[in-house]
Amino acid sequence: MEAAKAAHVKVISYDRLVLNSDIDLFISFDRVAIGTMQAEYLVKRAPKGNYVLIAGSPNDEGAKTLYDAQRKVLKPYLDRGEIKLISESYTKDWLPSEAYSPCSKQSIPAKEISPPCLLPTMAWRAARSGFAGTWSRWQSFCLGARRDLAAVISIAQGEQSMTVYKPVTNQALMAAEEAVRLAKGGTPAANATVNNGKINVPTILLQSILVTKDNIKSTVVRDGFQKLQSINQALSPAQQIK
């Protein structure tokens, strides 16, 4: 970053925020809104019970933002004793095996991991089959934040309750437009600022879409991120999306 600045090169931080640096623009999806969306979805459907909270990598600023947003929604329920966190942890290096290990290491009784034990899997990789799927057979609700094929199939099968769809094509197009604008000496079309430890970075925050089995076809399929045929091949006749 220092070399880029010295050469008068404009820099856009794309999707992940570069910390402690003088960057010109940050473009990402609103992770506070995503974390809030996940947690609110959960507490509306299960305002009482045991929760397992698994965050992303501790080295990922995006994972911490999601975790803090979810924790903020859960706090009043925790304070009233309506929700009990029987396990919460970050996940080293996004490893699926690490998503399971916190509870296994604590030897939490199986009866406590049965419904209504809930898993709002956090961060952008959380909906991978190896991550959310590690837990899906054990809880009433399993939430994620990715629209890959494994996640969509899990939702259609009822093993995962929802995911958060981020239309990354819109993000890429906007980044390209802003790169041209900055190269021409223009001011970025920011709608927010985010502090990266050094400066308040001009920021464009994009909105995500909550996806359940009811709107798979009108979101990830319609936009071409997944093919209906690929999804249905993994589903039973009763589960298939028409």
N, C-alpha and C positions, 0 to 999 in steps of 0.2 A: 504493500500500500504506500509506503514512504517513497519507493522508487517510482511508482506511478504518479504520485503527486509532484515529485521533483521534475518529472518529464511533462507535467501539465496534462496528464491523461485523466479523463473523467472516468469514474468507477461506479458501477451499479452493483450493489450487493443483492444477488438473486436468490430468493427463497430463504436463505440462511443469512442472518445478520453477522457481518464481520465486526468483531468487538474491538474496542480501544483503537479505532482507526478513523481517519478523516475521509469518509466516503461521501459521494455525492447524492446517492439515492438508494433506498432499500425498497424492493418490490417483493411482497409476500402475501400469503393469505392471513387473515386476521386470526392468529392463534388464540387470543383471548376469547374471541367469539366462538371458536371451535371448542375450546375446553368448556366454556359456559354452556354451549349447545349440548354437548355430551352429558354433562352433569345434570342439567335441567331435564333432559329426556329421561334420565335414570330416576331422579327423585320423584318425578311425576308418576312414574309407574311403580316405584318401590320406595315410598317415603320412610319405611322402617326396615331394619334388617342388618345383616352382616355384609360388609363391603370388603373387597380386596382391591386395592388401588396400586396399579403397576404403571410406573412412568417409563419414559424412554431413557436414552443414555444420559448419565449425569454430566457428560461433556457437551451436550447439545443444548444451546440456549433455547431452542424451540420447544424441547421437551420440558424444560423448567417453566416456560410460559404457560404451556398447557396444564401442567400440574398445578401451578398456582391458581389458574382460573377455575379448575375443577374444585380445588380445595376451598376456594372462596364460596362457591355455591353450597358445598357440603357443610361448611362450618356451623350454620345455625342448627342443622339436623344433628350434628355431632355434639354441639353444646347442650342440646335438649336430651341427648341420650337416645334419640330415635334411631340413629344409625351408629353402628359400631364398626370401626376399622379394625379388622382382625389381622390385617397385614397391609403394609404400604412400603414401596421401595422403588428405586430406580433400577434400570436394567442395563447391566454392563454391555457395551458394544452392540446393543440391539440383538443379542443372542436369544433365540427362542428358548433355549434351555434355561437361561437366566430368568425368563418370565415365570417359570414354574418354581424355581429353587427357593424363593423367599418363604413360601408356605411350607414346602417340604422340609426345609431346614428347621423351621420352627415347630414341626410336628403338630400342625393344627389338626384336630380330630376331623375325620371324614364327615361327621354329622354337621360340623360347622361350615364345611365347604359345599354342602348341598344347598338347594334353594332354601332360604332366600339370599345366599351368598352371591354378591354381585360384583362384576368386574368391568369398570369403565376403563378399558385399556387405552392408554393415552399415547399421544405423539403420532407422528406421521406413518410409522411402520406398524402401528399397533394392530391393524386389521389383517396383517399377513396370517395365512393359515397356520404357520408355525408358531406365531406369537399369541394371537387371540385364540386360535384353535387349541392351544395347550390347555386352555381353561374351559372352553365352550361346553364340554360335556358335564360340567360341574355346577353351573350357575343359571339363574333365571335370565339374566341379561348380560350380554357380552358386547361391549361397544368398541368401535375402532375408528380409525381416521385414514382410510386408504380405500381406493376403488379398484384394486387389482382383482384378477379373476377369482382367486381363492376366496377373497373376502366376499365378493358378490355371490358366489356359490353358497358360502356359509350362511349368508343372509337368506337366500332363497330356501335353503334347507331348514331354516329356523334355529340354527346353532348359534348364530350371531344376530343380535337384535337390530343393529344399525351401523352405518359407517358415515363418515363425512367426506363428501365428494368435492374435490378441488379442481375446477376446470382449468387445467394447466395450460391449455392452448391459449386461453385469454391472457394468462400471465406472460407467456412467451411473446405474444404479439405486442402486449403493452411494453414489455422490456425493450423490444426492438424499436418501438416508436420513441420511447424515452431516450434510448441510446442516440438516435438520430437528433432528437431535440437538444440533448446536452452537447453533442458534437458541433452543433450549429451555434452554440453559445446561449441557448434558451434556458429558461427556468423549468425544472421538472414539475409535472402536474401532480404534486403530492397532495394527499388528503389527510395526512397525519405526520407526526414526528415520533421517533423512537430513539431513546438514549442508548448508545452503545458503549458507554463507559468513558467516552471522550467528548462526543458532541451529540446534539439532538439531530438525528439524521432525517432529512426529508423522506417521507415514506408513503408508498401507495399500498394500502391494505385492501385486498380483494375479499369478497364474501364467498363462503362455501355453502354447500347444499346438504341437508340431512337426507340420507338415503335409507329406506327400509324396503322390505320386499314388495311393498305396495307401489313404489315409484322407481324401481330398477329400470324398467323399460323406458320411462319418460326422462331419465337422467343419463346414466352411463351408457345405455344402449343407444339412445337417440343421438348422443354426441359422438358416438363412434369409438368410445374407449373400450367397450366390450361388445362382442357379437352375441346376439340372442342364441344362435345355434351352439356356440361354445359353452354358454351357461347351461342350456337345457340338456346338453349331452351328459352332464354330470348329475342331473336330477332325475328323480323317479317321475313317472307319468303324472302323479298327483301333484308334484312340486313344480312342474314345468310352467314357465311364464308364457302366457298366450299373447 
